[in-house]
Amino acid sequence: MTAVLFVCMGNICRSPTAEGVFRHHAEQSGLIERLHIDSAGTHAYHVGEPADHRARAAAERRGISLQGICARRVSSDDYERFDYILAMDEDNLARLRRDSPEEHLAKLRLFLEFADTHETEVPDPYYGGTAGFEHVLDLVEEASRGLLETLKRI
């Protein structure tokens, strides 16, 4: 079993989108039984809340459900439990690195390292419009496919 954790700031836009999209693609590829997939935030702003309604609507337009995903904060146990801890941007990656025990630093990466794109960060769509959520989905879908290809080789 490979455990993957997606991380953004509040765990209501980018990381739940990544969790839902990656789960969707893992189910389609037949790898879901080999994976534990979750998401969390580096901050506790929205703990217990569902994914942002705009993120849910954008995902649903692509046939992807974010139902049942509730915001939570990254815990100290997560560094031990997960094999991949994938940040959406450099700021959250830096926070994860600061809080991680040294023996788990190698698990921390940017999610878009798995995408074939010139972009390195998934931008936060929270203060923007619909186009921002669609762009997040485009990036997350590409990175999800790349991550699945990587995991198939393990």
MARTORVO-241349 format. One record per residue (C-alpha): residue number from 1; x, y, z; residue in three letters. Coordinates in nm, 2 decimals. Layout:
# MARTORVO-241349
<rec><k>NUM</k><c1>X</c1><c2>Y</c2><c3>Z</c3><r>ALA</r></rec>
...
This chain:
# MARTORVO-241349
<rec><k>1</k><c1>0.00</c1><c2>0.00</c2><c3>0.00</c3><r>MET</r></rec>
<rec><k>2</k><c1>0.13</c1><c2>0.34</c2><c3>-0.10</c3><r>THR</r></rec>
<rec><k>3</k><c1>0.00</c1><c2>0.64</c2><c3>0.09</c3><r>ALA</r></rec>
<rec><k>4</k><c1>-0.02</c1><c2>0.98</c2><c3>-0.08</c3><r>VAL</r></rec>
<rec><k>5</k><c1>-0.11</c1><c2>1.31</c2><c3>0.10</c3><r>LEU</r></rec>
<rec><k>6</k><c1>-0.19</c1><c2>1.63</c2><c3>-0.09</c3><r>PHE</r></rec>
<rec><k>7</k><c1>-0.13</c1><c2>1.95</c2><c3>0.10</c3><r>VAL</r></rec>
<rec><k>8</k><c1>-0.23</c1><c2>2.32</c2><c3>0.05</c3><r>CYS</r></rec>
<rec><k>9</k><c1>-0.29</c1><c2>2.60</c2><c3>0.30</c3><r>MET</r></rec>
<rec><k>10</k><c1>-0.65</c1><c2>2.55</c2><c3>0.41</c3><r>GLY</r></rec>
<rec><k>11</k><c1>-0.74</c1><c2>2.21</c2><c3>0.26</c3><r>ASN</r></rec>
<rec><k>12</k><c1>-1.06</c1><c2>2.34</c2><c3>0.09</c3><r>ILE</r></rec>
<rec><k>13</k><c1>-0.95</c1><c2>2.42</c2><c3>-0.27</c3><r>CYS</r></rec>
<rec><k>14</k><c1>-0.63</c1><c2>2.27</c2><c3>-0.42</c3><r>ARG</r></rec>
<rec><k>15</k><c1>-0.55</c1><c2>1.97</c2><c3>-0.20</c3><r>SER</r></rec>
<rec><k>16</k><c1>-0.91</c1><c2>1.83</c2><c3>-0.19</c3><r>PRO</r></rec>
<rec><k>17</k><c1>-0.92</c1><c2>1.88</c2><c3>-0.56</c3><r>THR</r></rec>
<rec><k>18</k><c1>-0.60</c1><c2>1.68</c2><c3>-0.60</c3><r>ALA</r></rec>
<rec><k>19</k><c1>-0.73</c1><c2>1.41</c2><c3>-0.36</c3><r>GLU</r></rec>
<rec><k>20</k><c1>-1.05</c1><c2>1.38</c2><c3>-0.56</c3><r>GLY</r></rec>
<rec><k>21</k><c1>-0.89</c1><c2>1.39</c2><c3>-0.90</c3><r>VAL</r></rec>
<rec><k>22</k><c1>-0.61</c1><c2>1.15</c2><c3>-0.81</c3><r>PHE</r></rec>
<rec><k>23</k><c1>-0.86</c1><c2>0.91</c2><c3>-0.65</c3><r>ARG</r></rec>
<rec><k>24</k><c1>-1.08</c1><c2>0.92</c2><c3>-0.97</c3><r>HIS</r></rec>
<rec><k>25</k><c1>-0.78</c1><c2>0.85</c2><c3>-1.19</c3><r>HIS</r></rec>
<rec><k>26</k><c1>-0.65</c1><c2>0.57</c2><c3>-0.96</c3><r>ALA</r></rec>
<rec><k>27</k><c1>-1.00</c1><c2>0.41</c2><c3>-0.98</c3><r>GLU</r></rec>
<rec><k>28</k><c1>-1.00</c1><c2>0.43</c2><c3>-1.36</c3><r>GLN</r></rec>
<rec><k>29</k><c1>-0.65</c1><c2>0.28</c2><c3>-1.38</c3><r>SER</r></rec>
<rec><k>30</k><c1>-0.73</c1><c2>-0.01</c2><c3>-1.14</c3><r>GLY</r></rec>
<rec><k>31</k><c1>-0.47</c1><c2>0.10</c2><c3>-0.89</c3><r>LEU</r></rec>
<rec><k>32</k><c1>-0.70</c1><c2>0.23</c2><c3>-0.62</c3><r>ILE</r></rec>
<rec><k>33</k><c1>-0.67</c1><c2>-0.09</c2><c3>-0.41</c3><r>GLU</r></rec>
<rec><k>34</k><c1>-0.29</c1><c2>-0.02</c2><c3>-0.38</c3><r>ARG</r></rec>
<rec><k>35</k><c1>-0.33</c1><c2>0.33</c2><c3>-0.25</c3><r>LEU</r></rec>
<rec><k>36</k><c1>-0.43</c1><c2>0.53</c2><c3>0.05</c3><r>HIS</r></rec>
<rec><k>37</k><c1>-0.52</c1><c2>0.89</c2><c3>-0.06</c3><r>ILE</r></rec>
<rec><k>38</k><c1>-0.58</c1><c2>1.19</c2><c3>0.16</c3><r>ASP</r></rec>
<rec><k>39</k><c1>-0.54</c1><c2>1.56</c2><c3>0.18</c3><r>SER</r></rec>
<rec><k>40</k><c1>-0.47</c1><c2>1.82</c2><c3>0.45</c3><r>ALA</r></rec>
<rec><k>41</k><c1>-0.38</c1><c2>2.18</c2><c3>0.51</c3><r>GLY</r></rec>
<rec><k>42</k><c1>-0.08</c1><c2>2.35</c2><c3>0.67</c3><r>THR</r></rec>
<rec><k>43</k><c1>-0.32</c1><c2>2.58</c2><c3>0.85</c3><r>HIS</r></rec>
<rec><k>44</k><c1>-0.63</c1><c2>2.51</c2><c3>1.06</c3><r>ALA</r></rec>
<rec><k>45</k><c1>-0.85</c1><c2>2.78</c2><c3>0.90</c3><r>TYR</r></rec>
<rec><k>46</k><c1>-1.12</c1><c2>2.55</c2><c3>0.77</c3><r>HIS</r></rec>
<rec><k>47</k><c1>-1.09</c1><c2>2.23</c2><c3>0.98</c3><r>VAL</r></rec>
<rec><k>48</k><c1>-1.41</c1><c2>2.02</c2><c3>0.94</c3><r>GLY</r></rec>
<rec><k>49</k><c1>-1.54</c1><c2>2.21</c2><c3>0.64</c3><r>GLU</r></rec>
<rec><k>50</k><c1>-1.61</c1><c2>2.05</c2><c3>0.30</c3><r>PRO</r></rec>
<rec><k>51</k><c1>-1.42</c1><c2>2.14</c2><c3>-0.01</c3><r>ALA</r></rec>
<rec><k>52</k><c1>-1.50</c1><c2>2.49</c2><c3>-0.14</c3><r>ASP</r></rec>
<rec><k>53</k><c1>-1.83</c1><c2>2.49</c2><c3>-0.34</c3><r>HIS</r></rec>
<rec><k>54</k><c1>-1.65</c1><c2>2.63</c2><c3>-0.64</c3><r>ARG</r></rec>
<rec><k>55</k><c1>-1.39</c1><c2>2.35</c2><c3>-0.63</c3><r>ALA</r></rec>
<rec><k>56</k><c1>-1.67</c1><c2>2.09</c2><c3>-0.60</c3><r>ARG</r></rec>
<rec><k>57</k><c1>-1.87</c1><c2>2.24</c2><c3>-0.89</c3><r>ALA</r></rec>
<rec><k>58</k><c1>-1.56</c1><c2>2.25</c2><c3>-1.12</c3><r>ALA</r></rec>
<rec><k>59</k><c1>-1.47</c1><c2>1.89</c2><c3>-1.03</c3><r>ALA</r></rec>
<rec><k>60</k><c1>-1.83</c1><c2>1.77</c2><c3>-1.08</c3><r>GLU</r></rec>
<rec><k>61</k><c1>-1.84</c1><c2>1.93</c2><c3>-1.43</c3><r>ARG</r></rec>
<rec><k>62</k><c1>-1.56</c1><c2>1.68</c2><c3>-1.51</c3><r>ARG</r></rec>
<rec><k>63</k><c1>-1.73</c1><c2>1.39</c2><c3>-1.35</c3><r>GLY</r></rec>
<rec><k>64</k><c1>-1.52</c1><c2>1.40</c2><c3>-1.04</c3><r>ILE</r></rec>
<rec><k>65</k><c1>-1.66</c1><c2>1.40</c2><c3>-0.69</c3><r>SER</r></rec>
<rec><k>66</k><c1>-1.51</c1><c2>1.58</c2><c3>-0.39</c3><r>LEU</r></rec>
<rec><k>67</k><c1>-1.79</c1><c2>1.45</c2><c3>-0.16</c3><r>GLN</r></rec>
<rec><k>68</k><c1>-1.69</c1><c2>1.34</c2><c3>0.18</c3><r>GLY</r></rec>
<rec><k>69</k><c1>-1.36</c1><c2>1.53</c2><c3>0.19</c3><r>ILE</r></rec>
<rec><k>70</k><c1>-1.34</c1><c2>1.75</c2><c3>0.50</c3><r>CYS</r></rec>
<rec><k>71</k><c1>-1.06</c1><c2>1.99</c2><c3>0.57</c3><r>ALA</r></rec>
<rec><k>72</k><c1>-0.81</c1><c2>1.89</c2><c3>0.83</c3><r>ARG</r></rec>
<rec><k>73</k><c1>-0.46</c1><c2>2.01</c2><c3>0.93</c3><r>ARG</r></rec>
<rec><k>74</k><c1>-0.14</c1><c2>1.82</c2><c3>0.87</c3><r>VAL</r></rec>
<rec><k>75</k><c1>-0.06</c1><c2>1.62</c2><c3>1.18</c3><r>SER</r></rec>
<rec><k>76</k><c1>0.28</c1><c2>1.51</c2><c3>1.31</c3><r>SER</r></rec>
<rec><k>77</k><c1>0.17</c1><c2>1.15</c2><c3>1.24</c3><r>ASP</r></rec>
<rec><k>78</k><c1>0.12</c1><c2>1.22</c2><c3>0.87</c3><r>ASP</r></rec>
<rec><k>79</k><c1>0.50</c1><c2>1.24</c2><c3>0.82</c3><r>TYR</r></rec>
<rec><k>80</k><c1>0.53</c1><c2>0.88</c2><c3>0.93</c3><r>GLU</r></rec>
<rec><k>81</k><c1>0.21</c1><c2>0.75</c2><c3>0.77</c3><r>ARG</r></rec>
<rec><k>82</k><c1>0.25</c1><c2>0.88</c2><c3>0.42</c3><r>PHE</r></rec>
<rec><k>83</k><c1>0.50</c1><c2>0.78</c2><c3>0.15</c3><r>ASP</r></rec>
<rec><k>84</k><c1>0.44</c1><c2>1.09</c2><c3>-0.06</c3><r>TYR</r></rec>
<rec><k>85</k><c1>0.35</c1><c2>1.43</c2><c3>0.09</c3><r>ILE</r></rec>
<rec><k>86</k><c1>0.29</c1><c2>1.66</c2><c3>-0.21</c3><r>LEU</r></rec>
<rec><k>87</k><c1>0.26</c1><c2>2.03</c2><c3>-0.16</c3><r>ALA</r></rec>
<rec><k>88</k><c1>0.07</c1><c2>2.25</c2><c3>-0.41</c3><r>MET</r></rec>
<rec><k>89</k><c1>0.32</c1><c2>2.54</c2><c3>-0.38</c3><r>ASP</r></rec>
<rec><k>90</k><c1>0.66</c1><c2>2.64</c2><c3>-0.24</c3><r>GLU</r></rec>
<rec><k>91</k><c1>0.52</c1><c2>2.82</c2><c3>0.06</c3><r>ASP</r></rec>
<rec><k>92</k><c1>0.34</c1><c2>2.51</c2><c3>0.19</c3><r>ASN</r></rec>
<rec><k>93</k><c1>0.64</c1><c2>2.29</c2><c3>0.10</c3><r>LEU</r></rec>
<rec><k>94</k><c1>0.86</c1><c2>2.52</c2><c3>0.31</c3><r>ALA</r></rec>
<rec><k>95</k><c1>0.62</c1><c2>2.49</c2><c3>0.60</c3><r>ARG</r></rec>
<rec><k>96</k><c1>0.61</c1><c2>2.11</c2><c3>0.56</c3><r>LEU</r></rec>
<rec><k>97</k><c1>0.99</c1><c2>2.10</c2><c3>0.56</c3><r>ARG</r></rec>
<rec><k>98</k><c1>1.01</c1><c2>2.31</c2><c3>0.87</c3><r>ARG</r></rec>
<rec><k>99</k><c1>0.77</c1><c2>2.09</c2><c3>1.06</c3><r>ASP</r></rec>
<rec><k>100</k><c1>0.89</c1><c2>1.75</c2><c3>0.93</c3><r>SER</r></rec>
<rec><k>101</k><c1>1.12</c1><c2>1.52</c2><c3>1.12</c3><r>PRO</r></rec>
<rec><k>102</k><c1>1.45</c1><c2>1.50</c2><c3>0.93</c3><r>GLU</r></rec>
<rec><k>103</k><c1>1.40</c1><c2>1.13</c2><c3>0.85</c3><r>GLU</r></rec>
<rec><k>104</k><c1>1.09</c1><c2>1.21</c2><c3>0.65</c3><r>HIS</r></rec>
<rec><k>105</k><c1>1.21</c1><c2>1.51</c2><c3>0.44</c3><r>LEU</r></rec>
<rec><k>106</k><c1>1.26</c1><c2>1.30</c2><c3>0.13</c3><r>ALA</r></rec>
<rec><k>107</k><c1>0.88</c1><c2>1.23</c2><c3>0.12</c3><r>LYS</r></rec>
<rec><k>108</k><c1>0.81</c1><c2>1.60</c2><c3>0.06</c3><r>LEU</r></rec>
<rec><k>109</k><c1>0.78</c1><c2>1.73</c2><c3>-0.29</c3><r>ARG</r></rec>
<rec><k>110</k><c1>0.58</c1><c2>1.97</c2><c3>-0.51</c3><r>LEU</r></rec>
<rec><k>111</k><c1>0.29</c1><c2>1.79</c2><c3>-0.68</c3><r>PHE</r></rec>
<rec><k>112</k><c1>0.36</c1><c2>1.95</c2><c3>-1.02</c3><r>LEU</r></rec>
<rec><k>113</k><c1>0.70</c1><c2>1.76</c2><c3>-1.03</c3><r>GLU</r></rec>
<rec><k>114</k><c1>0.49</c1><c2>1.48</c2><c3>-1.17</c3><r>PHE</r></rec>
<rec><k>115</k><c1>0.34</c1><c2>1.70</c2><c3>-1.45</c3><r>ALA</r></rec>
<rec><k>116</k><c1>0.48</c1><c2>1.78</c2><c3>-1.79</c3><r>ASP</r></rec>
<rec><k>117</k><c1>0.44</c1><c2>2.15</c2><c3>-1.75</c3><r>THR</r></rec>
<rec><k>118</k><c1>0.65</c1><c2>2.46</c2><c3>-1.71</c3><r>HIS</r></rec>
<rec><k>119</k><c1>0.46</c1><c2>2.56</c2><c3>-1.40</c3><r>GLU</r></rec>
<rec><k>120</k><c1>0.59</c1><c2>2.45</c2><c3>-1.06</c3><r>THR</r></rec>
<rec><k>121</k><c1>0.30</c1><c2>2.55</c2><c3>-0.84</c3><r>GLU</r></rec>
<rec><k>122</k><c1>-0.07</c1><c2>2.49</c2><c3>-0.84</c3><r>VAL</r></rec>
<rec><k>123</k><c1>-0.20</c1><c2>2.85</c2><c3>-0.79</c3><r>PRO</r></rec>
<rec><k>124</k><c1>-0.46</c1><c2>2.92</c2><c3>-0.52</c3><r>ASP</r></rec>
<rec><k>125</k><c1>-0.79</c1><c2>2.99</c2><c3>-0.69</c3><r>PRO</r></rec>
<rec><k>126</k><c1>-0.97</c1><c2>3.10</c2><c3>-0.37</c3><r>TYR</r></rec>
<rec><k>127</k><c1>-0.99</c1><c2>3.47</c2><c3>-0.44</c3><r>TYR</r></rec>
<rec><k>128</k><c1>-1.05</c1><c2>3.43</c2><c3>-0.82</c3><r>GLY</r></rec>
<rec><k>129</k><c1>-1.33</c1><c2>3.31</c2><c3>-1.04</c3><r>GLY</r></rec>
<rec><k>130</k><c1>-1.43</c1><c2>3.00</c2><c3>-1.22</c3><r>THR</r></rec>
<rec><k>131</k><c1>-1.13</c1><c2>3.00</c2><c3>-1.46</c3><r>ALA</r></rec>
<rec><k>132</k><c1>-0.89</c1><c2>2.96</c2><c3>-1.17</c3><r>GLY</r></rec>
<rec><k>133</k><c1>-1.06</c1><c2>2.65</c2><c3>-1.05</c3><r>PHE</r></rec>
<rec><k>134</k><c1>-1.06</c1><c2>2.51</c2><c3>-1.40</c3><r>GLU</r></rec>
<rec><k>135</k><c1>-0.69</c1><c2>2.58</c2><c3>-1.43</c3><r>HIS</r></rec>
<rec><k>136</k><c1>-0.62</c1><c2>2.41</c2><c3>-1.10</c3><r>VAL</r></rec>
<rec><k>137</k><c1>-0.81</c1><c2>2.10</c2><c3>-1.24</c3><r>LEU</r></rec>
<rec><k>138</k><c1>-0.60</c1><c2>2.10</c2><c3>-1.56</c3><r>ASP</r></rec>
<rec><k>139</k><c1>-0.28</c1><c2>2.11</c2><c3>-1.36</c3><r>LEU</r></rec>
<rec><k>140</k><c1>-0.39</c1><c2>1.85</c2><c3>-1.11</c3><r>VAL</r></rec>
<rec><k>141</k><c1>-0.52</c1><c2>1.61</c2><c3>-1.37</c3><r>GLU</r></rec>
<rec><k>142</k><c1>-0.19</c1><c2>1.62</c2><c3>-1.55</c3><r>GLU</r></rec>
<rec><k>143</k><c1>0.01</c1><c2>1.57</c2><c3>-1.23</c3><r>ALA</r></rec>
<rec><k>144</k><c1>-0.22</c1><c2>1.29</c2><c3>-1.12</c3><r>SER</r></rec>
<rec><k>145</k><c1>-0.16</c1><c2>1.10</c2><c3>-1.45</c3><r>ARG</r></rec>
<rec><k>146</k><c1>0.22</c1><c2>1.15</c2><c3>-1.40</c3><r>GLY</r></rec>
<rec><k>147</k><c1>0.21</c1><c2>1.04</c2><c3>-1.04</c3><r>LEU</r></rec>
<rec><k>148</k><c1>0.01</c1><c2>0.73</c2><c3>-1.13</c3><r>LEU</r></rec>
<rec><k>149</k><c1>0.27</c1><c2>0.64</c2><c3>-1.40</c3><r>GLU</r></rec>
<rec><k>150</k><c1>0.54</c1><c2>0.67</c2><c3>-1.14</c3><r>THR</r></rec>
<rec><k>151</k><c1>0.35</c1><c2>0.45</c2><c3>-0.90</c3><r>LEU</r></rec>
<rec><k>152</k><c1>0.29</c1><c2>0.19</c2><c3>-1.16</c3><r>LYS</r></rec>
<rec><k>153</k><c1>0.66</c1><c2>0.14</c2><c3>-1.19</c3><r>ARG</r></rec>
<rec><k>154</k><c1>0.70</c1><c2>0.07</c2><c3>-0.82</c3><r>ILE</r></rec>
